[in-house]
Amino acid sequence: MEQIVEYFLAALLVIGGIFAVIGSYGLLKLPQMMQRLHAPTKATTIGVGSALIASMIYFLVFEGKISWHELLITLFLFLTAPITANFIAKAQLHRAINKDELPPTGVGSEWATYDPEVKTVDPHLLSDRDPG
Amino acid sequence: MILDYAIDFAFLCFGLGLAMNLYRLFNAPGVTDRILALDTMVINVLALLVLYGIETRSGINFEAALLFAMTGFVSTVAYCKFILRGDIIE
């Protein structure tokens, strides 16, 4: 039984390591920023999740205690990875496209503070800060 | 027995990934690439901590890993927010 679990854990660790290398290599290799965003946020997260699950099963089978920390870390990583990817994509869009090239919003506010409900925005709010 | 070899292989893989992220961090075409490289480095270091925990058969590293995950997420979001709005807390 323990032999089978050991082989299973070894397979999980090897697969996770390969996924991590693929993610980091994609960060170097892919041509555009928006494509480079995909490699680390998906492949590396899977790799780390695999290593964490392997650790949890190891401590459950060989040490005889359930450790919830790994499950917490896995859950946290899988929740936060899309959020960071979304934020980085927004930052990239903000830097890559000039304000003049954007289509008009159709409402009183700009895209950064877009709200379809708001018809007009107080002008001094728009000129209050320089977006840089 | 085979688990020790697998842990060594995983250490090698995550370390290689960390080295590639470091190269990208110093050799990036834009600032968003640097943020992405830093975020990936945090994830890779997290995996190294977990692997070290398996190798030494101790569960003492997991609090450190959890803190790493949280600070990594908050710092990435703060950096992106700074680029987007010129400010972190408005």
Backbone of each chain as ProteinMPNN parsed JSONL, in Angstrom:
{"seq_chain_A": "MEQIVEYFLAALLVIGGIFAVIGSYGLLKLPQMMQRLHAPTKATTIGVGSALIASMIYFLVFEGKISWHELLITLFLFLTAPITANFIAKAQLHRAINKDELPPTGVGSEWATYDPEVKTVDPHLLSDRDPG", "coords_chain_A": {"N_chain_A": [[0.828, -1.203, 0.0], [1.825, 1.273, 0.934], [3.893, 1.457, -0.819], [2.596, 1.837, -3.271], [1.408, 4.323, -2.822], [3.711, 5.831, -2.574], [4.804, 5.705, -5.167], [2.759, 7.044, -6.504], [2.924, 9.592, -5.334], [5.474, 10.318, -6.182], [5.033, 10.471, -8.93], [3.213, 12.603, -8.989], [4.859, 14.7, -8.037], [6.84, 14.81, -10.026], [5.335, 15.451, -12.298], [4.326, 17.931, -11.497], [6.729, 19.415, -11.293], [7.544, 19.415, -13.982], [5.465, 20.882, -15.12], [5.934, 23.346, -13.873], [8.416, 24.076, -14.949], [7.681, 24.325, -17.633], [5.897, 26.487, -17.468], [7.599, 28.599, -16.585], [9.407, 28.63, -18.672], [7.786, 29.345, -20.769], [7.274, 31.955, -20.077], [9.674, 33.105, -20.803], [9.769, 32.528, -23.522], [7.501, 33.046, -25.18], [6.103, 35.29, -27.657], [4.518, 37.708, -27.323], [3.328, 40.054, -24.83], [0.734, 39.593, -23.783], [0.421, 36.941, -24.427], [2.508, 35.843, -23.016], [1.53, 36.152, -20.503], [-0.138, 33.993, -20.054], [1.356, 31.65, -19.589], [2.823, 31.528, -16.944], [0.696, 32.018, -15.149], [-1.07, 29.934, -15.39], [0.172, 27.34, -15.941], [2.264, 27.241, -14.013], [0.839, 27.539, -11.655], [-0.657, 25.183, -11.611], [1.481, 23.394, -11.334], [2.531, 24.043, -8.762], [0.26, 23.522, -7.244], [0.064, 20.76, -7.591], [2.414, 19.902, -6.271], [1.745, 20.697, -3.682], [-0.52, 19.139, -3.104], [0.687, 16.644, -3.189], [2.335, 16.873, -0.953], [0.404, 17.015, 1.061], [-0.819, 14.475, 0.907], [1.399, 12.927, 1.512], [1.966, 13.584, 4.238], [-0.375, 12.695, 5.323], [-0.374, 9.909, 4.872], [2.194, 8.841, 5.58], [3.012, 10.091, 7.95], [0.732, 10.118, 9.386], [-0.979, 12.204, 10.073], [-3.405, 14.691, 9.439], [-2.809, 17.506, 7.519], [-3.936, 20.676, 7.211], [-2.921, 22.933, 6.133], [-1.761, 22.829, 3.562], [-3.956, 22.438, 1.926], [-5.276, 24.825, 2.368], [-3.376, 26.635, 1.301], [-3.348, 25.8, -1.36], [-5.999, 26.326, -2.127], [-6.043, 29.103, -1.754], [-4.089, 29.917, -3.616], [-5.272, 29.056, -6.03], [-7.491, 30.639, -6.036], [-6.428, 33.234, -6.15], [-4.774, 33.406, -8.38], [-6.184, 33.909, -10.934], [-7.03, 36.511, -10.355], [-4.681, 38.041, -10.058], [-3.724, 37.697, -12.646], [-5.671, 39.026, -14.111], [-5.303, 41.634, -13.135], [-2.694, 42.18, -13.998], [-3.063, 42.06, -16.747], [-4.77, 44.227, -17.065], [-3.064, 46.318, -16.328], [-1.186, 46.07, -18.365], [-2.769, 46.676, -20.626], [-3.355, 49.292, -19.983], [-0.868, 50.466, -20.272], [-0.243, 49.919, -22.92], [-2.054, 51.0, -24.744], [-2.91, 54.117, -26.054], [-4.698, 56.973, -24.742], [-6.04, 58.397, -26.695], [-6.548, 56.551, -28.7], [-8.569, 54.919, -27.85], [-11.984, 53.802, -28.189], [-14.934, 55.927, -27.99], [-16.655, 56.168, -24.847], [-19.357, 56.69, -24.579], [-20.766, 57.44, -22.378], [-20.63, 59.766, -19.633], [-18.249, 59.317, -18.298], [-14.772, 58.214, -18.251], [-12.972, 55.253, -19.58], [-11.548, 54.091, -17.499], [-12.957, 54.583, -15.219], [-15.391, 53.466, -15.781], [-18.886, 53.401, -15.851], [-21.985, 52.386, -16.626], [-24.333, 53.417, -15.632], [-23.928, 55.984, -14.859], [-24.471, 59.121, -16.164], [-23.423, 61.691, -16.417], [-20.389, 63.124, -15.275], [-18.937, 64.906, -12.642], [-16.962, 67.557, -13.728], [-14.582, 68.392, -12.465], [-13.752, 66.19, -11.14], [-12.71, 64.582, -13.129], [-10.555, 66.051, -14.056], [-9.059, 66.142, -11.863], [-6.917, 64.482, -11.214], [-3.826, 63.513, -12.608], [-3.569, 60.92, -14.848], [-1.131, 59.858, -15.557]], "CA_chain_A": [[0.0, 0.0, 0.0], [2.684, 2.468, 1.018], [4.684, 1.506, -2.057], [1.75, 2.439, -4.311], [1.274, 5.753, -2.517], [4.988, 6.465, -2.861], [4.897, 5.896, -6.622], [1.79, 8.074, -6.878], [3.467, 10.892, -4.924], [6.597, 10.616, -7.066], [4.471, 10.908, -10.205], [2.664, 13.954, -8.797], [5.95, 15.672, -7.926], [7.521, 14.958, -11.321], [4.436, 16.194, -13.2], [4.311, 19.325, -11.046], [7.991, 20.055, -11.678], [7.557, 19.652, -15.433], [4.559, 22.002, -15.382], [6.581, 24.592, -13.436], [9.439, 24.448, -15.932], [6.992, 24.785, -18.845], [5.387, 27.832, -17.211], [8.665, 29.592, -16.541], [10.012, 28.72, -19.996], [6.859, 30.122, -21.591], [7.485, 33.371, -19.753], [10.818, 33.572, -21.585], [9.786, 32.184, -24.933], [6.379, 33.511, -25.993], [6.486, 36.565, -28.265], [3.824, 38.919, -26.889], [3.085, 40.133, -23.387], [-0.532, 38.97, -23.421], [0.623, 35.489, -24.493], [3.382, 35.471, -21.892], [0.726, 36.15, -19.274], [-0.815, 32.718, -19.86], [2.208, 30.536, -19.147], [3.035, 31.379, -15.499], [-0.497, 32.052, -14.303], [-1.801, 28.665, -15.434], [1.012, 26.143, -15.803], [2.994, 27.224, -12.744], [-0.117, 27.32, -10.571], [-0.925, 23.739, -11.579], [2.662, 22.716, -10.799], [2.595, 24.23, -7.313], [-0.872, 22.8, -6.663], [0.419, 19.348, -7.579], [3.381, 19.681, -5.188], [1.052, 20.856, -2.397], [-1.361, 17.952, -2.886], [1.617, 15.556, -2.862], [2.757, 17.061, 0.444], [-0.716, 16.678, 1.945], [-0.98, 13.012, 0.941], [2.562, 12.378, 2.21], [1.812, 13.696, 5.689], [-1.531, 11.889, 5.736], [-0.108, 8.463, 4.825], [3.426, 8.398, 6.223], [3.115, 10.634, 9.308], [-0.507, 9.823, 10.071], [-1.723, 13.37, 10.542], [-3.94, 15.513, 8.357], [-2.386, 18.91, 7.642], [-4.856, 21.48, 6.398], [-2.244, 24.104, 5.573], [-1.571, 22.698, 2.115], [-5.248, 22.657, 1.265], [-5.504, 26.279, 2.431], [-2.493, 27.323, 0.345], [-3.829, 25.481, -2.714], [-7.234, 27.08, -2.355], [-5.68, 30.514, -1.867], [-3.402, 30.132, -4.899], [-6.199, 28.891, -7.156], [-8.401, 31.79, -6.055], [-5.773, 34.509, -6.426], [-4.067, 33.432, -9.67], [-6.916, 34.673, -11.958], [-7.125, 37.934, -10.004], [-3.419, 38.684, -10.424], [-3.628, 37.73, -14.108], [-6.544, 40.098, -14.572], [-4.698, 42.921, -12.817], [-1.531, 42.415, -14.862], [-3.584, 42.355, -18.079], [-5.268, 45.602, -17.053], [-1.905, 47.212, -16.334], [-0.588, 46.029, -19.709], [-3.643, 47.452, -21.513], [-3.2, 50.702, -19.628], [0.403, 50.977, -20.795], [-0.034, 49.666, -24.347], [-2.979, 51.744, -25.591], [-3.038, 55.517, -25.685], [-6.062, 57.388, -24.448], [-6.678, 58.883, -27.924], [-6.923, 55.437, -29.574], [-9.725, 54.194, -27.321], [-13.28, 54.265, -28.675], [-15.644, 56.697, -26.966], [-17.425, 55.332, -23.926], [-20.781, 56.936, -24.736], [-21.297, 58.065, -21.167], [-19.834, 60.909, -19.216], [-16.974, 59.003, -17.66], [-13.777, 57.534, -19.075], [-12.985, 53.79, -19.443], [-10.975, 53.642, -16.233], [-14.001, 54.672, -14.188], [-16.598, 53.256, -16.568], [-20.098, 52.996, -15.146], [-23.053, 52.717, -17.573], [-25.437, 54.116, -14.97], [-23.605, 57.401, -14.677], [-24.562, 59.839, -17.425], [-22.454, 62.789, -16.397], [-19.483, 63.128, -14.13], [-18.473, 66.227, -12.263], [-15.721, 67.725, -14.507], [-13.353, 68.548, -11.675], [-13.298, 64.845, -10.765], [-11.901, 64.051, -14.224], [-9.305, 66.79, -14.189], [-8.459, 66.239, -10.56], [-5.631, 63.803, -11.099], [-3.17, 63.163, -13.85], [-3.422, 59.452, -14.835], [0.263, 59.435, -15.761]], "C_chain_A": [[0.867, 1.26, 0.0], [3.549, 2.624, -0.224], [3.89, 2.191, -3.172], [1.632, 3.938, -4.086], [2.572, 6.485, -2.847], [5.171, 6.715, -4.358], [3.966, 7.011, -7.091], [2.324, 9.459, -6.529], [4.633, 11.297, -5.821], [6.101, 11.12, -8.414], [3.915, 12.32, -10.098], [3.776, 14.996, -8.776], [6.63, 15.899, -9.262], [6.661, 15.758, -12.284], [4.388, 17.675, -12.81], [5.572, 20.075, -11.439], [8.038, 20.36, -13.153], [6.638, 20.819, -15.784], [5.209, 23.329, -14.999], [7.629, 25.042, -14.436], [8.789, 24.973, -17.203], [6.475, 26.213, -18.65], [6.472, 28.887, -17.246], [9.345, 29.742, -17.896], [9.112, 29.504, -20.943], [6.975, 31.605, -21.331], [8.666, 33.945, -20.525], [10.541, 33.536, -23.07], [8.706, 32.872, -25.754], [6.602, 34.953, -26.47], [5.804, 37.796, -27.68], [3.504, 38.874, -25.408], [1.806, 39.408, -22.983], [-0.469, 37.451, -23.54], [1.492, 35.007, -23.343], [2.618, 35.392, -20.591], [0.138, 34.774, -18.999], [0.075, 31.682, -19.195], [2.363, 30.469, -17.624], [1.747, 31.298, -14.709], [-1.26, 30.746, -14.345], [-0.891, 27.475, -15.161], [1.711, 26.101, -14.444], [2.057, 27.006, -11.565], [-0.483, 25.847, -10.45], [0.25, 22.986, -10.969], [2.739, 22.817, -9.295], [1.447, 23.495, -6.629], [-0.581, 21.312, -6.576], [1.403, 19.038, -6.458], [2.697, 19.763, -3.823], [0.174, 19.65, -2.085], [-0.487, 16.758, -2.518], [2.055, 15.656, -1.399], [1.645, 16.655, 1.41], [-0.888, 15.167, 2.058], [0.188, 12.372, 1.688], [2.36, 12.423, 3.719], [0.62, 12.889, 6.187], [-1.155, 10.416, 5.844], [1.091, 8.071, 5.679], [3.567, 8.917, 7.65], [1.821, 10.427, 10.091], [-1.243, 11.02, 10.629], [-2.207, 14.173, 9.329], [-3.443, 16.933, 8.569], [-3.21, 19.737, 6.658], [-4.182, 22.66, 5.735], [-2.112, 24.028, 4.062], [-2.862, 22.966, 1.365], [-5.583, 24.148, 1.246], [-4.67, 27.007, 1.386], [-2.966, 27.068, -1.079], [-5.061, 26.29, -3.068], [-6.92, 28.559, -2.589], [-5.021, 30.803, -3.214], [-4.377, 30.056, -6.066], [-7.23, 30.007, -7.192], [-7.701, 33.05, -6.537], [-5.086, 34.558, -7.787], [-4.867, 34.147, -10.767], [-6.99, 36.166, -11.655], [-5.834, 38.659, -10.379], [-3.279, 38.765, -11.94], [-4.473, 38.858, -14.675], [-5.917, 41.466, -14.315], [-3.514, 43.221, -13.73], [-1.991, 42.739, -16.277], [-4.105, 43.786, -18.145], [-4.123, 46.609, -17.087], [-1.252, 47.256, -17.707], [-1.441, 46.828, -20.697], [-3.46, 48.938, -21.262], [-1.921, 51.279, -20.218], [0.484, 50.884, -22.308], [-0.894, 50.561, -25.237], [-3.067, 53.178, -25.097], [-4.493, 55.888, -25.457], [-6.792, 57.838, -25.722], [-7.205, 57.736, -28.791], [-8.145, 54.683, -29.078], [-11.009, 54.697, -27.96], [-13.994, 55.065, -27.594], [-16.517, 55.798, -26.102], [-18.921, 55.518, -24.109], [-21.446, 57.487, -23.499], [-20.303, 59.12, -20.721], [-18.457, 60.574, -18.701], [-16.036, 58.326, -18.647], [-13.82, 56.033, -18.799], [-12.512, 53.356, -18.064], [-11.989, 53.682, -15.107], [-15.359, 54.426, -14.812], [-17.751, 52.76, -15.701], [-21.278, 53.372, -16.038], [-24.215, 53.481, -16.944], [-25.202, 55.619, -14.923], [-23.637, 58.105, -16.021], [-23.566, 60.997, -17.48], [-21.632, 62.699, -15.118], [-19.049, 64.568, -13.899], [-17.109, 66.488, -12.916], [-14.47, 67.82, -13.648], [-12.858, 67.207, -11.153], [-12.397, 64.261, -11.846], [-10.57, 64.744, -14.311], [-8.545, 66.842, -12.877], [-7.072, 65.649, -10.531], [-5.097, 63.471, -12.483], [-2.975, 61.649, -13.871], [-2.03, 58.986, -15.141], [0.399, 58.672, -17.043]], "O_chain_A": [[0.679, 2.173, -0.804], [3.895, 3.731, -0.635], [4.424, 3.011, -3.918], [1.74, 4.728, -5.023], [2.548, 7.614, -3.337], [5.626, 7.781, -4.772], [4.321, 7.815, -7.953], [2.2, 10.393, -7.321], [4.772, 12.467, -6.18], [6.655, 12.062, -8.98], [4.112, 13.141, -10.994], [3.664, 16.044, -9.411], [6.963, 17.032, -9.608], [7.158, 16.628, -12.999], [4.405, 18.556, -13.67], [5.508, 21.227, -11.867], [8.508, 21.424, -13.557], [6.972, 21.646, -16.632], [5.058, 24.323, -15.709], [7.735, 26.228, -14.745], [9.266, 25.942, -17.793], [6.596, 27.049, -19.545], [6.303, 29.942, -17.856], [9.807, 30.828, -18.246], [9.594, 30.234, -21.809], [6.799, 32.421, -22.236], [8.671, 35.127, -20.867], [11.011, 34.399, -23.812], [8.95, 33.246, -26.901], [7.221, 35.749, -25.764], [6.446, 38.838, -27.548], [3.42, 37.803, -24.806], [1.777, 38.698, -21.977], [-1.203, 36.743, -22.85], [1.271, 33.941, -22.77], [3.0, 34.658, -19.679], [-0.068, 34.414, -17.84], [-0.38, 30.922, -18.341], [2.056, 29.426, -17.046], [1.687, 30.591, -13.703], [-2.03, 30.461, -13.428], [-1.152, 26.689, -14.25], [1.75, 25.055, -13.796], [2.431, 26.363, -10.585], [-0.608, 25.317, -9.346], [0.059, 22.056, -10.185], [2.979, 21.822, -8.611], [1.631, 22.912, -5.561], [-0.94, 20.668, -5.59], [1.255, 18.032, -5.765], [3.022, 18.999, -2.915], [0.123, 19.191, -0.944], [-0.848, 15.957, -1.657], [2.136, 14.648, -0.697], [1.9, 16.034, 2.442], [-1.078, 14.635, 3.152], [0.003, 11.394, 2.413], [2.558, 11.42, 4.404], [0.601, 12.448, 7.336], [-1.561, 9.741, 6.79], [1.031, 7.09, 6.42], [4.183, 8.252, 8.483], [1.81, 10.545, 11.316], [-2.044, 10.883, 11.554], [-1.499, 14.307, 8.331], [-3.618, 17.509, 9.643], [-3.176, 19.519, 5.446], [-4.773, 23.321, 4.881], [-2.318, 25.018, 3.359], [-2.875, 23.621, 0.322], [-6.098, 24.672, 0.258], [-5.169, 27.879, 0.674], [-2.991, 27.978, -1.908], [-5.162, 26.862, -4.153], [-7.461, 29.184, -3.501], [-5.339, 31.792, -3.874], [-4.328, 30.878, -6.981], [-7.788, 30.301, -8.249], [-8.298, 33.854, -7.252], [-4.836, 35.647, -8.304], [-4.274, 34.946, -11.492], [-7.01, 36.991, -12.568], [-5.871, 39.751, -10.946], [-2.784, 39.759, -12.471], [-4.056, 39.56, -15.597], [-5.984, 42.354, -15.165], [-3.336, 44.352, -14.184], [-1.397, 43.585, -16.944], [-3.913, 44.479, -19.145], [-4.196, 47.623, -17.781], [-0.819, 48.311, -18.17], [-0.903, 47.574, -21.516], [-3.415, 49.741, -22.195], [-1.887, 52.443, -20.618], [1.194, 51.671, -22.935], [-0.507, 50.854, -26.368], [-3.266, 53.438, -23.911], [-5.404, 55.202, -25.922], [-8.008, 57.684, -25.828], [-8.177, 57.905, -29.527], [-8.708, 53.878, -29.82], [-11.127, 55.887, -28.249], [-13.698, 54.905, -26.41], [-17.05, 54.793, -26.572], [-19.689, 54.599, -23.824], [-22.582, 57.956, -23.565], [-19.27, 59.333, -21.355], [-17.581, 61.438, -18.664], [-16.444, 57.917, -19.734], [-14.565, 55.568, -17.936], [-13.007, 52.371, -17.516], [-11.898, 52.91, -14.152], [-16.351, 55.061, -14.452], [-17.602, 51.82, -14.92], [-21.558, 54.56, -16.201], [-24.993, 54.122, -17.651], [-26.14, 56.416, -14.945], [-22.901, 57.725, -16.932], [-22.942, 61.23, -18.514], [-22.097, 62.272, -14.062], [-18.827, 65.333, -14.838], [-16.177, 65.718, -12.686], [-13.402, 67.372, -14.065], [-11.696, 67.077, -10.767], [-11.444, 63.541, -11.548], [-9.557, 64.111, -14.606], [-7.511, 67.503, -12.777], [-6.157, 66.204, -9.922], [-5.859, 63.183, -13.406], [-2.282, 61.121, -13.001], [-1.753, 57.795, -14.998], [1.497, 58.234, -17.387]]}, "seq_chain_B": "MILDYAIDFAFLCFGLGLAMNLYRLFNAPGVTDRILALDTMVINVLALLVLYGIETRSGINFEAALLFAMTGFVSTVAYCKFILRGDIIE", "coords_chain_B": {"N_chain_B": [[12.067, 5.675, -1.216], [12.049, 5.963, -4.092], [10.718, 8.274, -3.878], [12.507, 10.115, -2.827], [14.198, 10.595, -4.997], [12.31, 11.712, -6.71], [11.668, 14.031, -5.294], [14.114, 15.363, -5.443], [14.227, 15.767, -8.21], [12.022, 17.464, -8.529], [12.876, 19.649, -7.019], [14.986, 20.473, -8.659], [13.545, 21.197, -10.99], [11.854, 23.314, -10.1], [13.805, 25.075, -9.202], [15.13, 25.617, -11.583], [13.081, 26.91, -12.94], [12.888, 29.156, -11.302], [15.354, 30.363, -11.803], [15.018, 31.028, -14.492], [12.944, 32.858, -14.263], [14.29, 34.84, -12.863], [16.152, 35.677, -14.757], [14.352, 36.747, -16.61], [13.343, 38.794, -15.083], [15.462, 40.625, -14.891], [15.796, 41.144, -17.535], [13.659, 42.329, -19.04], [11.093, 43.314, -21.384], [9.151, 45.158, -20.639], [7.434, 46.88, -17.935], [5.301, 45.415, -16.955], [5.998, 42.811, -17.512], [7.983, 42.5, -15.648], [6.533, 42.568, -13.261], [5.05, 40.242, -13.597], [7.087, 38.33, -13.662], [8.044, 38.584, -11.041], [5.798, 37.744, -9.595], [5.619, 35.078, -10.438], [8.025, 34.166, -9.42], [7.51, 34.267, -6.683], [5.6, 32.221, -6.498], [7.149, 30.024, -7.27], [9.092, 29.944, -5.239], [7.466, 29.362, -3.121], [6.748, 26.731, -3.791], [9.258, 25.553, -3.483], [9.618, 25.814, -0.72], [7.575, 24.109, 0.197], [8.458, 21.665, -0.832], [10.842, 21.397, 0.596], [9.754, 21.058, 3.085], [8.608, 18.493, 2.767], [10.931, 17.021, 2.394], [12.416, 17.268, 4.765], [10.632, 16.147, 6.465], [8.988, 17.691, 8.132], [6.394, 19.778, 9.376], [6.713, 22.469, 9.664], [7.208, 24.455, 7.899], [4.97, 25.323, 6.632], [3.421, 27.429, 7.521], [5.08, 29.548, 6.856], [4.981, 29.26, 4.089], [2.308, 29.84, 3.589], [2.188, 32.509, 4.425], [3.92, 33.567, 2.531], [2.44, 33.177, 0.181], [0.292, 34.915, 0.654], [1.517, 37.508, 0.979], [2.734, 37.684, -1.486], [0.561, 37.796, -3.285], [-0.697, 40.185, -2.406], [1.32, 42.074, -2.842], [1.68, 41.931, -5.625], [-0.838, 42.801, -6.554], [-0.822, 45.374, -5.468], [1.313, 46.56, -6.846], [0.365, 46.478, -9.511], [-1.876, 48.068, -9.21], [-0.656, 50.453, -8.601], [0.569, 51.043, -11.044], [-1.705, 51.28, -12.644], [-3.278, 53.365, -11.519], [-1.594, 55.24, -10.442], [-1.357, 55.377, -7.77], [-1.759, 53.729, -4.622], [-3.546, 53.389, -2.417], [-6.473, 55.016, -2.613]], "CA_chain_B": [[13.27, 5.572, -2.035], [11.828, 6.69, -5.35], [10.205, 9.594, -3.513], [13.651, 11.023, -2.673], [14.613, 11.013, -6.345], [11.274, 12.599, -7.255], [11.803, 15.345, -4.638], [15.289, 16.014, -6.04], [13.854, 16.221, -9.555], [11.131, 18.62, -8.411], [13.741, 20.764, -6.608], [15.702, 20.911, -9.862], [12.606, 21.858, -11.9], [11.424, 24.61, -9.583], [14.973, 25.953, -9.19], [15.351, 26.049, -12.974], [12.052, 27.921, -13.204], [13.264, 30.368, -10.562], [16.469, 30.991, -12.526], [14.474, 31.643, -15.715], [12.209, 34.054, -13.842], [15.267, 35.868, -12.49], [16.665, 36.21, -16.019], [13.295, 37.582, -17.187], [13.193, 39.979, -14.229], [16.481, 41.604, -15.224], [15.873, 41.317, -18.979], [12.26, 42.373, -19.441], [10.754, 44.391, -22.31], [8.275, 46.169, -20.05], [7.307, 46.771, -16.476], [4.345, 44.358, -16.604], [6.758, 41.552, -17.497], [8.694, 42.398, -14.368], [5.556, 42.169, -12.238], [4.715, 38.832, -13.839], [8.233, 37.523, -13.24], [8.079, 38.585, -9.573], [4.693, 36.909, -9.124], [5.986, 33.679, -10.668], [9.092, 33.822, -8.475], [6.869, 33.989, -5.391], [4.97, 30.894, -6.566], [8.196, 28.994, -7.306], [9.705, 29.851, -3.91], [6.46, 28.649, -2.326], [6.898, 25.304, -4.069], [10.518, 25.094, -2.875], [9.363, 25.675, 0.721], [6.777, 22.909, 0.426], [9.32, 20.504, -1.082], [11.756, 21.288, 1.739], [8.949, 20.482, 4.159], [8.504, 17.037, 2.58], [12.238, 16.377, 2.502], [12.824, 17.2, 6.176], [9.534, 15.509, 7.226], [8.475, 18.568, 9.197], [5.325, 20.635, 8.88], [6.896, 23.806, 10.249], [7.406, 25.437, 6.84], [3.744, 25.642, 5.903], [3.007, 28.795, 7.871], [5.895, 30.437, 6.019], [4.476, 29.192, 2.713], [1.022, 30.558, 3.545], [2.489, 33.939, 4.468], [4.505, 33.914, 1.236], [1.35, 33.276, -0.801], [-0.51, 36.126, 0.894], [2.271, 38.727, 0.674], [2.957, 37.733, -2.927], [-0.661, 38.272, -3.929], [-0.953, 41.591, -2.08], [2.319, 42.946, -3.475], [1.394, 42.001, -7.068], [-1.997, 43.667, -6.77], [-0.446, 46.747, -5.16], [2.164, 47.054, -7.931], [-0.51, 46.722, -10.662], [-2.717, 49.215, -8.867], [0.188, 51.641, -8.711], [0.73, 51.365, -12.465], [-2.991, 51.654, -13.231], [-3.881, 54.581, -11.002], [-0.61, 56.176, -9.923], [-1.548, 55.461, -6.337], [-2.19, 52.402, -4.17], [-4.78, 53.578, -1.664], [-6.994, 56.32, -3.026]], "C_chain_B": [[13.102, 6.353, -3.33], [11.334, 8.097, -5.058], [11.35, 10.591, -3.353], [14.147, 11.525, -4.027], [13.606, 11.996, -6.945], [11.379, 13.984, -6.624], [13.007, 16.094, -5.202], [14.966, 16.571, -7.421], [12.974, 17.464, -9.478], [11.903, 19.85, -7.947], [14.451, 21.353, -7.82], [14.779, 21.714, -10.772], [12.23, 23.238, -11.39], [12.593, 25.589, -9.502], [15.288, 26.489, -10.572], [14.336, 27.135, -13.347], [12.379, 29.236, -12.543], [14.389, 31.116, -11.276], [15.961, 31.684, -13.787], [13.677, 32.903, -15.381], [13.162, 35.189, -13.501], [15.865, 36.516, -13.735], [15.638, 37.158, -16.634], [13.137, 38.878, -16.397], [14.213, 41.051, -14.602], [16.469, 41.963, -16.694], [14.475, 41.41, -19.573], [12.009, 43.515, -20.413], [9.872, 45.478, -21.699], [8.091, 45.929, -18.578], [6.296, 45.691, -16.088], [5.006, 42.982, -16.635], [7.497, 41.377, -16.183], [7.737, 41.995, -13.251], [5.243, 40.687, -12.364], [5.854, 37.927, -13.382], [8.307, 37.459, -11.717], [6.991, 37.677, -9.004], [5.026, 35.421, -9.295], [7.103, 33.243, -9.735], [8.514, 33.502, -7.107], [6.274, 32.583, -5.397], [6.027, 29.793, -6.547], [8.858, 28.829, -5.947], [8.77, 29.123, -2.948], [6.588, 27.141, -2.529], [8.186, 24.766, -3.455], [10.349, 24.9, -1.377], [8.604, 24.388, 1.017], [7.619, 21.652, 0.221], [10.306, 20.302, 0.053], [11.031, 20.697, 2.94], [8.796, 18.977, 4.003], [9.855, 16.374, 2.845], [12.678, 16.241, 3.951], [11.747, 16.584, 7.061], [9.031, 16.375, 8.365], [7.436, 19.503, 8.603], [5.482, 22.077, 9.298], [6.998, 24.879, 9.174], [6.1, 25.946, 6.252], [3.18, 27.001, 6.275], [3.776, 29.812, 7.035], [5.377, 30.45, 4.595], [3.169, 29.964, 2.569], [1.248, 32.064, 3.558], [3.078, 34.413, 3.148], [3.419, 34.107, 0.193], [0.59, 34.582, -0.613], [0.25, 37.391, 0.532], [2.542, 38.842, -0.816], [1.749, 38.281, -3.658], [-0.858, 39.764, -3.675], [0.047, 42.501, -2.777], [2.084, 43.043, -4.977], [0.23, 42.941, -7.347], [-1.64, 45.127, -6.499], [0.392, 47.355, -6.282], [1.304, 47.388, -9.165], [-1.381, 47.948, -10.424], [-1.922, 50.515, -9.001], [0.386, 52.039, -10.163], [-0.581, 51.881, -13.056], [-3.415, 53.053, -12.803], [-2.867, 55.597, -10.505], [-0.629, 56.278, -8.422], [-2.009, 54.079, -5.882], [-3.5, 52.49, -3.395], [-5.301, 54.962, -1.98], [-7.966, 56.84, -1.989]], "O_chain_B": [[13.872, 7.262, -3.639], [11.501, 9.005, -5.873], [11.206, 11.766, -3.692], [14.47, 12.701, -4.194], [13.979, 12.973, -7.595], [11.208, 14.994, -7.305], [12.946, 17.305, -5.417], [15.366, 17.683, -7.769], [13.146, 18.404, -10.255], [11.64, 20.962, -8.406], [14.512, 22.571, -7.989], [15.158, 22.774, -11.27], [12.275, 24.217, -12.134], [12.413, 26.789, -9.706], [15.663, 27.65, -10.732], [14.676, 28.135, -13.979], [12.183, 30.303, -13.125], [14.381, 32.345, -11.347], [16.405, 32.782, -14.122], [13.723, 33.89, -16.116], [12.892, 36.351, -13.803], [16.064, 37.73, -13.783], [15.989, 38.233, -17.118], [12.836, 39.928, -16.964], [13.888, 42.238, -14.631], [17.058, 42.97, -17.086], [14.136, 40.668, -20.495], [12.63, 44.572, -20.299], [9.852, 46.605, -22.194], [8.53, 44.915, -18.035], [6.409, 45.106, -15.011], [4.623, 42.089, -15.879], [7.625, 40.267, -15.666], [8.081, 41.179, -12.396], [5.179, 39.966, -11.368], [5.615, 36.877, -12.784], [8.599, 36.403, -11.156], [7.227, 36.933, -8.052], [4.751, 34.61, -8.412], [7.138, 32.091, -9.301], [8.971, 32.574, -6.44], [6.42, 31.838, -4.428], [5.846, 28.76, -5.903], [9.157, 27.708, -5.536], [9.212, 28.371, -2.08], [6.544, 26.369, -1.57], [8.207, 23.64, -2.956], [10.871, 23.937, -0.813], [8.932, 23.663, 1.956], [7.52, 20.695, 0.989], [10.584, 19.166, 0.438], [11.609, 19.935, 3.715], [8.846, 18.249, 4.994], [9.921, 15.301, 3.444], [13.249, 15.219, 4.333], [11.921, 16.502, 8.277], [8.687, 15.871, 9.435], [7.576, 19.966, 7.471], [4.513, 22.836, 9.296], [6.891, 26.069, 9.471], [6.102, 26.891, 5.463], [2.538, 27.657, 5.455], [3.215, 30.801, 6.565], [5.329, 31.5, 3.954], [2.943, 30.65, 1.572], [0.604, 32.808, 2.818], [2.784, 35.518, 2.69], [3.451, 35.063, -0.582], [0.279, 35.274, -1.582], [-0.293, 38.262, -0.146], [2.58, 39.945, -1.362], [1.881, 39.126, -4.543], [-1.148, 40.523, -4.599], [-0.319, 43.576, -3.252], [2.264, 44.113, -5.558], [0.292, 43.772, -8.253], [-2.098, 46.02, -7.212], [0.212, 48.521, -6.634], [1.482, 48.435, -9.788], [-1.594, 48.759, -11.325], [-2.441, 51.536, -9.453], [0.375, 53.225, -10.492], [-0.578, 52.805, -13.869], [-3.863, 53.844, -13.633], [-3.246, 56.72, -10.174], [0.007, 57.163, -7.849], [-2.588, 53.333, -6.671], [-4.449, 51.758, -3.678], [-4.661, 55.965, -1.662], [-8.517, 57.929, -2.151]]}, "name": "protein", "num_of_chains": 2, "seq": "MEQIVEYFLAALLVIGGIFAVIGSYGLLKLPQMMQRLHAPTKATTIGVGSALIASMIYFLVFEGKISWHELLITLFLFLTAPITANFIAKAQLHRAINKDELPPTGVGSEWATYDPEVKTVDPHLLSDRDPGMILDYAIDFAFLCFGLGLAMNLYRLFNAPGVTDRILALDTMVINVLALLVLYGIETRSGINFEAALLFAMTGFVSTVAYCKFILRGDIIE"}
